[in-house]
């Protein structure tokens, strides 16, 4: 079989496996609902992190008030402020990661569904160099028999 014929068959196959806009919307709805459910399940962890952040900020304020009242020396203030800042940074990074990971995952999901909804058009416009990665992304093997 000529490679041009094989490429045409693969190109035709892409148009048969491409999802419709309605399927894309339905899948996006189901998967976003699942993401929301998972996010809600982690609400307790997020509340714990937020409470910890608020406690540390309050501790930081009380420490400054004690220093202004000359109740603690500057060396103790510096050491405690460094400890609080390090803990605050760790908590803040975990809160940001919590929201960032969720937002990134949703964006990647939407990108993947967009590829599935447009895979035939994308493949048809690819040059030879980019067709191989497309095929590897969608298929593990391509079989061609006598019936094409």
Secondary structure, 3 states (H helix, E strand, C coil): CCHHHHHHHHHHHHHHHCCCHHHHHHHHHHHHHHHHHHHHHCHHHHHHHHHHHHHHHHHHHHHHHHHHCCCCCHHHHHHHHHHHHHHHHHHHHHHHHHHHHHHHHHHHHHHHHHHHHHHHHHHHHCCHHHHHHHHHHHCCCCCCCCCC
